Amino acid sequence: MLLNETGEPEENKNVPSSNIKELGQIQVPGMTDRIYCLPIIGQIEGHQILPAQSKTTKYEHIIPQLLAVEQNPNAEGILVILNTAGGDVEAGLAIAEMISSLSKPSVSLVLGGGHSIGIPIAVSCTKSFIAPTGTMTVHPIRYTGLVINGHQQFEYLRKMQDRVNQFIYSHSQIAPEKLEKFMFTTGELAQDIGTILVGQEAVDAGLIQAVGGVKEAFQELNSLIPPKPEE
């Protein structure tokens, strides 16, 4: 809901309906919001279109929003809300790289889950939080589909895994050997390898910086935004 200068509700007649349909938001960063909230929910959709019944975040919708935040002088910080099961590895890594390269402070908050390729996005921000009941699933890259030329495909997946791991190492406090241990643990996930970290466990592991919720995330982001110079 938008408020006018007197604090009363006001309709925004300038917002095209396509913004709601395409971006899932009432507004895009072309207004006067000081802090922009970017939700990343469901599976991250990249090069492959997921079934219509799947809840998805399309990376081609995220990119223009991040560019708009960077260019908008009124946007002073960005809050990234995560509840994702992962998805397209390259799309997720591209989003993480863009967030980490913003010139403005950013804070991530994992609510529900920040699984798989959601981990690089969570750690890409200036400060990261996870809700006490939030979870993060750490596992190797998985591939479904036809594999042609097995050796070359294996090398491609290995290099992609290295890219993801390197990003996590450079944007969090987790040690490489600990991340690999979590990735290849057996017994926690059905018919799979990996580790589920809940709330404080993700902080203790060095992936996330603090346990908190919306209040703590906003407080931290406000503290990261530099004060405006006095005129």
Backbone as numpy.savetxt, mean C-alpha at the origin, in Angstrom:
# Nx Ny Nz CAx CAy CAz Cx Cy Cz
-18.19 13.80 2.87 -19.03 15.00 2.87 -18.16 16.24 2.87
-18.53 17.24 2.08 -17.80 18.49 2.02 -18.47 19.53 2.90
-17.68 20.39 3.49 -18.20 21.47 4.32 -17.86 22.81 3.69
-18.79 23.75 3.80 -18.51 25.08 3.27 -17.75 25.89 4.30
-17.57 27.18 4.05 -16.76 28.02 4.93 -17.36 28.16 6.32
-18.67 27.97 6.45 -19.32 28.08 7.75 -19.39 26.75 8.48
-18.86 25.70 7.85 -18.86 24.39 8.47 -20.10 23.58 8.22
-20.97 24.06 7.33 -22.19 23.35 7.00 -21.98 22.44 5.80
-22.72 21.32 5.72 -22.58 20.42 4.58 -22.87 21.12 3.26
-22.09 20.74 2.27 -22.26 21.37 0.97 -22.06 20.33 -0.11
-22.89 20.34 -1.12 -22.75 19.41 -2.23 -21.61 19.86 -3.13
-20.87 18.89 -3.62 -19.81 19.19 -4.58 -20.35 18.91 -5.97
-20.74 19.96 -6.67 -21.37 19.80 -7.98 -20.34 19.64 -9.09
-19.07 19.80 -8.74 -18.03 19.75 -9.77 -17.39 18.37 -9.89
-17.83 17.42 -9.07 -17.22 16.09 -9.10 -17.92 15.23 -10.14
-17.22 14.81 -11.18 -17.86 13.95 -12.18 -18.14 12.57 -11.62
-19.24 11.97 -12.09 -19.60 10.64 -11.60 -18.57 9.60 -11.99
-17.77 9.87 -13.04 -16.75 8.92 -13.46 -15.68 8.73 -12.39
-15.46 9.75 -11.54 -14.48 9.61 -10.47 -14.90 8.51 -9.50
-16.19 8.45 -9.20 -16.69 7.43 -8.29 -16.57 6.06 -8.93
-16.93 5.97 -10.20 -16.92 4.69 -10.90 -15.51 4.19 -11.12
-14.61 5.06 -11.57 -13.27 4.63 -11.96 -12.29 4.60 -10.81
-12.42 5.56 -9.85 -11.43 5.66 -8.79 -11.97 5.21 -7.44
-13.29 5.02 -7.34 -13.85 4.60 -6.07 -13.83 5.71 -5.04
-13.69 6.95 -5.46 -13.61 8.07 -4.55 -14.48 9.21 -5.04
-14.96 10.02 -4.08 -15.79 11.16 -4.45 -14.94 12.23 -5.12
-13.69 12.35 -4.69 -12.82 13.39 -5.22 -11.47 12.81 -5.60
-10.78 13.49 -6.47 -9.38 13.23 -6.73 -8.62 14.46 -6.26
-7.29 14.38 -6.07 -6.56 15.51 -5.50 -6.50 16.71 -6.42
-7.60 17.39 -6.57 -7.60 18.63 -7.32 -8.24 19.71 -6.50
-8.37 19.44 -5.19 -9.10 20.33 -4.30 -8.18 20.85 -3.20
-8.76 21.12 -2.03 -7.98 21.78 -0.98 -7.65 20.86 0.18
-7.82 19.55 0.02 -7.51 18.63 1.11 -6.03 18.71 1.46
-5.76 18.83 2.77 -4.38 18.89 3.25 -3.76 17.50 3.27
-4.55 16.51 3.67 -4.10 15.11 3.70 -4.99 14.30 2.76
-4.36 13.58 1.85 -5.12 12.76 0.91 -5.10 11.32 1.36
-6.27 10.68 1.38 -6.38 9.29 1.81 -6.48 8.40 0.58
-5.57 7.42 0.49 -5.53 6.50 -0.64 -5.81 5.09 -0.14
-6.99 4.53 -0.40 -7.27 3.15 0.00 -6.77 2.15 -1.04
-6.13 1.10 -0.58 -5.72 -0.02 -1.44 -6.37 -1.27 -0.86
-7.44 -1.70 -1.53 -8.33 -2.72 -0.97 -8.51 -3.85 -1.97
-8.64 -5.06 -1.44 -8.84 -6.23 -2.29 -7.54 -6.64 -2.98
-7.66 -7.26 -4.14 -6.48 -7.67 -4.89 -5.98 -6.53 -5.77
-4.67 -6.44 -5.90 -4.07 -5.42 -6.76 -4.08 -5.95 -8.18
-4.82 -5.28 -9.04 -4.97 -5.71 -10.41 -3.94 -5.04 -11.29
-3.24 -5.85 -12.07 -2.19 -5.32 -12.93 -2.49 -5.56 -14.39
-1.68 -6.41 -15.01 -1.80 -6.65 -16.45 -2.99 -7.54 -16.79
-3.45 -8.35 -15.83 -4.57 -9.26 -16.08 -5.82 -8.72 -15.40
-6.94 -8.70 -16.12 -8.21 -8.27 -15.56 -8.79 -9.40 -14.72
-9.08 -9.11 -13.45 -9.60 -10.13 -12.55 -11.11 -10.27 -12.73
-11.69 -11.38 -12.27 -13.13 -11.58 -12.41 -13.94 -10.43 -11.80
-15.12 -10.20 -12.36 -15.94 -9.06 -11.95 -16.35 -9.14 -10.48
-16.45 -10.35 -9.92 -16.87 -10.48 -8.53 -15.74 -10.23 -7.54
-14.52 -10.03 -8.04 -13.37 -9.78 -7.16 -13.29 -8.31 -6.81
-13.02 -8.03 -5.55 -12.75 -6.66 -5.12 -11.30 -6.33 -5.49
-11.10 -5.30 -6.30 -9.76 -5.02 -6.81 -9.39 -3.55 -6.67
-8.10 -3.31 -6.64 -7.51 -1.98 -6.77 -6.70 -1.99 -8.05
-7.06 -1.16 -8.99 -6.40 -1.15 -10.30 -5.22 -0.17 -10.26
-4.05 -0.67 -10.64 -2.88 0.19 -10.53 -2.91 1.38 -11.48
-3.63 1.24 -12.60 -3.72 2.37 -13.51 -4.61 3.48 -12.95
-5.38 3.18 -11.88 -6.15 4.20 -11.18 -5.33 4.84 -10.06
-4.41 4.06 -9.48 -3.59 4.58 -8.38 -2.54 5.56 -8.88
-1.93 5.25 -10.02 -0.83 6.07 -10.53 -1.23 7.54 -10.72
-2.36 7.86 -11.40 -2.71 9.27 -11.56 -3.02 9.96 -10.24
-3.53 9.21 -9.25 -3.79 9.81 -7.96 -2.48 10.21 -7.27
-1.48 9.33 -7.35 -0.20 9.65 -6.73 0.48 10.82 -7.44
0.38 10.87 -8.75 0.94 11.99 -9.50 0.25 13.29 -9.12
-1.07 13.22 -8.94 -1.83 14.41 -8.58 -1.44 14.91 -7.19
-1.22 13.98 -6.25 -0.79 14.36 -4.90 0.56 15.08 -4.97
1.47 14.55 -5.78 2.80 15.15 -5.89 2.72 16.56 -6.48
1.84 16.77 -7.43 1.77 18.05 -8.12 0.87 19.07 -7.41
-0.02 18.60 -6.56 -0.98 19.50 -5.93 -0.35 20.22 -4.74
-0.20 21.53 -4.79 0.43 22.24 -3.67 -0.41 22.22 -2.40
-1.71 21.94 -2.53 -2.57 21.90 -1.35 -2.46 20.58 -0.60
-2.04 19.53 -1.27 -1.87 18.23 -0.62 -0.50 18.19 0.05
-0.50 18.10 1.37 0.76 18.15 2.12 1.22 16.78 2.61
0.35 15.78 2.54 0.72 14.44 2.98 -0.30 13.45 2.48
0.05 12.16 2.55 -0.83 11.11 2.05 -0.92 9.98 3.07
-2.15 9.52 3.32 -2.39 8.39 4.21 -2.84 7.21 3.36
-2.09 6.12 3.39 -2.39 4.93 2.60 -3.03 3.89 3.52
-4.29 3.54 3.23 -5.02 2.53 3.99 -4.95 1.21 3.25
-4.43 0.19 3.90 -4.22 -1.12 3.24 -5.10 -2.19 3.85
-5.83 -2.88 2.99 -6.49 -4.13 3.35 -6.52 -4.97 2.08
-5.38 -5.57 1.78 -5.19 -6.24 0.50 -4.67 -7.65 0.68
-5.11 -8.52 -0.22 -4.62 -9.90 -0.24 -3.42 -10.06 -1.15
-2.90 -8.96 -1.70 -1.79 -9.03 -2.64 -2.31 -8.93 -4.06
-1.60 -9.55 -4.99 -2.03 -9.49 -6.37 -0.85 -9.43 -7.32
-0.99 -8.63 -8.38 0.04 -8.51 -9.40 1.33 -7.95 -8.80
2.41 -8.70 -8.94 3.67 -8.33 -8.29 4.25 -7.05 -8.87
4.33 -6.95 -10.19 4.93 -5.77 -10.80 4.09 -4.53 -10.56
2.77 -4.67 -10.60 1.90 -3.53 -10.34 2.05 -3.06 -8.90
2.08 -4.01 -7.96 2.24 -3.64 -6.55 3.59 -2.99 -6.28
4.63 -3.51 -6.91 5.96 -2.93 -6.72 6.04 -1.54 -7.34
5.36 -1.34 -8.47 5.33 -0.02 -9.10 4.65 1.00 -8.18
3.54 0.60 -7.55 2.86 1.49 -6.61 3.77 1.82 -5.44
4.45 0.80 -4.91 5.36 1.02 -3.78 6.49 1.98 -4.16
7.06 1.82 -5.34 8.13 2.69 -5.79 7.65 4.14 -5.91
6.43 4.31 -6.43 5.90 5.67 -6.58 5.67 6.33 -5.23
5.10 5.58 -4.28 4.85 6.16 -2.95 6.16 6.54 -2.28
7.16 5.67 -2.38 8.44 5.93 -1.72 9.18 7.12 -2.33
8.86 7.45 -3.59 9.56 8.54 -4.27 8.82 9.87 -4.17
7.68 9.91 -3.47 6.96 11.17 -3.28 7.81 12.13 -2.45
7.71 13.39 -2.75 8.44 14.39 -1.97 7.70 14.77 -0.70
6.46 14.32 -0.56 5.63 14.67 0.59 5.56 13.49 1.55
5.41 13.75 2.85 5.38 12.66 3.83 4.19 11.74 3.61
4.38 10.48 3.96 3.34 9.47 3.78 3.30 8.55 4.99
2.11 8.07 5.30 1.92 7.12 6.40 1.03 6.00 5.90
1.39 4.76 6.20 0.56 3.61 5.83 -0.07 3.02 7.08
-1.27 2.48 6.90 -1.97 1.83 7.99 -2.55 0.53 7.47
-2.09 -0.59 8.02 -2.59 -1.91 7.63 -3.79 -2.26 8.50
-4.94 -2.35 7.87 -6.18 -2.75 8.54 -6.65 -4.05 7.90
-6.91 -5.05 8.69 -7.32 -6.33 8.11 -6.11 -7.10 7.65
-5.59 -6.75 6.47 -4.43 -7.47 5.97 -3.60 -6.64 5.01
-2.31 -6.87 5.03 -1.39 -6.28 4.06 -0.50 -7.40 3.56
-1.10 -8.32 2.83 -0.42 -9.57 2.48 0.40 -9.47 1.20
1.36 -10.39 1.10 2.08 -10.61 -0.16 2.70 -9.31 -0.70
2.32 -8.91 -1.91 2.89 -7.69 -2.50 2.37 -6.44 -1.80
1.42 -6.61 -0.89 0.99 -5.48 -0.07 2.07 -5.07 0.92
3.01 -5.97 1.22 4.07 -5.65 2.17 4.97 -4.52 1.66
5.49 -4.59 0.41 6.28 -3.45 -0.08 5.51 -2.13 -0.05
4.22 -2.17 -0.34 3.43 -0.93 -0.29 3.36 -0.41 1.14
3.16 -1.30 2.10 3.07 -0.89 3.50 4.36 -0.25 3.99
5.50 -0.80 3.58 6.78 -0.28 4.07 7.31 0.88 3.23
6.62 1.22 2.14 7.11 2.27 1.24 6.92 3.67 1.81
6.07 3.79 2.82 5.74 5.10 3.36 6.79 5.58 4.37
6.73 6.87 4.67 7.65 7.46 5.64 7.51 6.79 6.99
6.28 6.49 7.38 5.98 5.82 8.65 4.90 4.78 8.41
5.02 3.62 9.04 4.06 2.54 8.84 3.43 2.12 10.15
2.11 1.85 10.11 1.37 1.37 11.26 0.61 0.11 10.88
0.30 -0.70 11.87 -0.57 -1.86 11.68 -1.53 -1.91 12.86
-2.80 -2.22 12.58 -3.78 -2.36 13.65 -3.43 -3.58 14.50
-3.83 -3.59 15.78 -3.49 -4.73 16.65 -3.93 -6.07 16.07
-5.05 -6.09 15.33 -5.54 -7.34 14.74 -5.17 -7.46 13.26
-4.42 -6.51 12.73 -4.01 -6.56 11.33 -3.01 -7.69 11.11
-3.02 -8.26 9.90 -2.12 -9.37 9.59 -1.33 -9.09 8.32
-0.16 -9.71 8.24 0.68 -9.64 7.05 1.19 -11.04 6.76
0.97 -11.51 5.54 1.42 -12.84 5.14 2.67 -12.71 4.28
3.76 -13.30 4.75 5.04 -13.25 4.06 5.26 -14.59 3.37
5.38 -14.59 2.05 5.62 -15.84 1.32 6.35 -15.52 0.02
6.98 -16.52 -0.59 7.66 -16.28 -1.87 6.65 -15.98 -2.97
7.14 -15.44 -4.07 6.29 -15.20 -5.23 5.75 -16.53 -5.72
4.45 -16.55 -5.99 3.82 -17.76 -6.51 3.35 -17.49 -7.93
3.41 -18.51 -8.74 3.06 -18.37 -10.16 2.03 -19.41 -10.53
0.96 -18.97 -11.17 -0.06 -19.90 -11.65 -0.19 -19.73 -13.15
-0.27 -20.84 -13.85 -0.41 -20.77 -15.30 0.62 -21.66 -15.98
0.68 -21.57 -17.29 1.58 -22.39 -18.09 3.00 -21.84 -18.01
3.96 -22.71 -17.72 5.37 -22.32 -17.67 6.07 -22.87 -18.91
6.63 -21.98 -19.70 7.35 -22.38 -20.91 8.84 -22.10 -20.69
9.71 -23.04 -21.12 11.15 -22.90 -20.91 11.44 -22.74 -19.42
11.32 -23.85 -18.69 11.38 -23.85 -17.24 12.55 -23.09 -16.64
13.78 -23.28 -17.16 14.95 -22.64 -16.57 14.84 -21.12 -16.67
14.48 -20.63 -17.85 14.36 -19.19 -18.03 13.25 -18.61 -17.15
12.16 -19.35 -17.02 11.05 -18.89 -16.17 11.49 -18.82 -14.72
12.26 -19.82 -14.29 12.76 -19.82 -12.92 13.66 -18.62 -12.67
14.54 -18.31 -13.61 15.44 -17.17 -13.45 14.66 -15.86 -13.38
13.60 -15.77 -14.18 12.76 -14.56 -14.16 12.09 -14.39 -12.80
11.53 -15.48 -12.27 10.88 -15.41 -10.97 11.88 -15.11 -9.86
13.08 -15.66 -9.98 14.11 -15.40 -8.96 14.50 -13.93 -8.94
14.68 -13.35 -10.14 15.03 -11.93 -10.21 13.91 -11.05 -9.69
12.66 -11.44 -9.98 11.53 -10.66 -9.48 11.46 -10.74 -7.96
11.72 -11.94 -7.40 11.73 -12.09 -5.95 12.83 -11.23 -5.33
13.98 -11.19 -5.98 15.09 -10.36 -5.49 14.71 -8.88 -5.47
13.98 -8.44 -6.49 13.53 -7.04 -6.55 12.61 -6.72 -5.38
11.68 -7.62 -5.13 10.73 -7.40 -4.03 11.47 -7.40 -2.69
12.34 -8.40 -2.48 13.08 -8.49 -1.22 13.95 -7.26 -0.99
14.64 -6.81 -2.03 15.52 -5.66 -1.89 14.74 -4.41 -1.51
13.55 -4.26 -2.07 12.73 -3.10 -1.71 12.33 -3.17 -0.23
11.93 -4.35 0.22 11.53 -4.50 1.62 12.70 -4.22 2.55
13.88 -4.77 2.22 15.07 -4.53 3.06 15.37 -3.04 3.20
15.29 -2.32 2.08 15.71 -0.92 2.06 14.67 0.03 2.64
13.46 -0.46 2.91 12.42 0.43 3.43 11.86 -0.06 4.77
12.52 -1.02 5.39 12.09 -1.49 6.71 13.33 -1.87 7.50
13.09 -2.38 8.70 14.20 -2.75 9.58 14.41 -4.26 9.68
13.71 -5.02 8.84 13.85 -6.47 8.91 15.17 -6.93 8.28
15.81 -7.90 8.91 17.06 -8.44 8.38 16.76 -9.42 7.25
17.62 -9.48 6.23 17.39 -10.39 5.10 17.18 -11.84 5.52
18.00 -12.32 6.46 17.87 -13.71 6.87 16.54 -13.97 7.59
16.03 -12.97 8.31 14.75 -13.14 8.99 13.60 -13.16 7.99
13.67 -12.29 6.97 12.62 -12.27 5.95 12.58 -13.61 5.21
13.75 -14.15 4.86 13.79 -15.43 4.16 13.28 -16.57 5.04
13.56 -16.49 6.33 13.05 -17.51 7.25 11.53 -17.50 7.28
10.95 -16.30 7.35 9.50 -16.17 7.34 8.92 -16.70 6.03
9.59 -16.42 4.92 9.07 -16.80 3.62 9.00 -18.31 3.45
9.96 -19.02 4.02 10.06 -20.46 3.76 9.67 -21.32 4.96
8.97 -20.73 5.91 8.46 -21.52 7.04 7.31 -22.40 6.57
7.29 -23.63 7.02 6.20 -24.55 6.67 5.29 -24.77 7.87
4.04 -25.10 7.57 3.12 -25.47 8.63 2.11 -24.41 9.03
2.33 -23.13 8.67 1.40 -22.08 9.06 0.32 -21.85 8.01
0.64 -22.09 6.74 -0.31 -21.87 5.66 -0.65 -23.20 5.02
-1.91 -23.43 4.75 -2.34 -24.69 4.16 -1.74 -24.87 2.77
-1.06 -25.99 2.57 -0.48 -26.35 1.28 0.43 -25.25 0.73
1.14 -24.61 1.61 1.98 -23.50 1.15 3.12 -23.31 2.14
4.02 -22.40 1.80 5.07 -21.99 2.73 4.93 -20.51 2.97
5.27 -20.09 4.16 5.16 -18.67 4.50 4.79 -18.50 5.96
4.64 -17.23 6.37 4.39 -16.90 7.77 3.32 -15.82 7.85
2.43 -15.95 8.83 1.43 -14.93 9.11 1.88 -14.16 10.35
2.03 -12.85 10.19 2.41 -11.98 11.30 1.21 -11.12 11.69
0.89 -11.11 12.99 -0.28 -10.38 13.47 0.16 -9.19 14.32
-0.30 -8.00 13.95 -0.10 -6.81 14.77 1.32 -6.61 15.26
1.51 -6.77 16.56 2.80 -6.52 17.19 3.90 -7.42 16.62
3.54 -8.61 16.15 4.54 -9.51 15.58 5.21 -8.88 14.35
4.44 -8.16 13.55 5.00 -7.49 12.38 5.95 -6.38 12.79
5.65 -5.72 13.92 6.53 -4.67 14.44 7.80 -5.30 15.01
7.65 -6.36 15.79 8.81 -7.04 16.38 9.74 -7.59 15.30
9.16 -7.98 14.16 9.98 -8.52 13.07 10.75 -7.43 12.32
10.33 -6.19 12.49 11.01 -5.10 11.80 10.36 -4.69 10.49
9.21 -5.31 10.16 8.52 -4.95 8.92 7.80 -3.61 9.06
7.01 -3.49 10.14 6.19 -2.31 10.39 6.78 -1.56 11.58
6.58 -0.24 11.61 7.24 0.57 12.63 6.47 0.65 13.94
5.13 0.59 13.89 4.36 0.75 15.13 2.98 0.15 14.98
2.41 -0.22 16.14 1.01 -0.65 16.19 0.16 0.58 16.44
-0.93 0.71 15.72 -1.80 1.87 15.91 -2.99 1.82 14.98
-3.80 2.85 15.08 -5.00 2.94 14.26 -5.06 4.27 13.54
-6.27 4.67 13.19 -6.45 5.91 12.43 -5.95 7.12 13.20
-6.24 7.17 14.49 -5.82 8.32 15.30 -4.31 8.47 15.28
-3.61 7.37 15.55 -2.14 7.43 15.58 -1.56 7.76 14.21
-2.19 7.23 13.16 -1.69 7.49 11.80 -1.82 8.97 11.45
-2.94 9.57 11.79 -3.13 11.00 11.50 -2.21 11.86 12.36
-2.04 11.48 13.60 -1.14 12.24 14.47 0.28 12.23 13.93
0.73 11.06 13.49 2.08 10.93 12.95 2.23 11.73 11.67
1.24 11.64 10.78 1.32 12.35 9.51 1.33 13.85 9.73
0.53 14.34 10.66 0.53 15.77 10.96 1.87 16.22 11.51
2.53 15.35 12.29 3.84 15.71 12.84 4.92 15.70 11.76
4.72 14.92 10.69 5.70 14.85 9.61 5.58 16.00 8.62
4.40 16.61 8.56 4.20 17.72 7.63 4.89 18.97 8.18
5.84 19.52 7.44 6.56 20.70 7.95 5.63 21.91 8.07
5.80 22.72 9.10 4.95 23.92 9.25 5.18 24.90 8.12
4.13 25.60 7.77 4.24 26.59 6.70 5.00 27.82 7.22
5.86 28.39 6.42 6.59 29.58 6.84 5.64 30.76 7.08
5.93 31.51 8.08 5.08 32.67 8.38 5.27 33.76 7.33
4.16 34.36 6.96 4.24 35.42 5.95 4.69 36.73 6.57
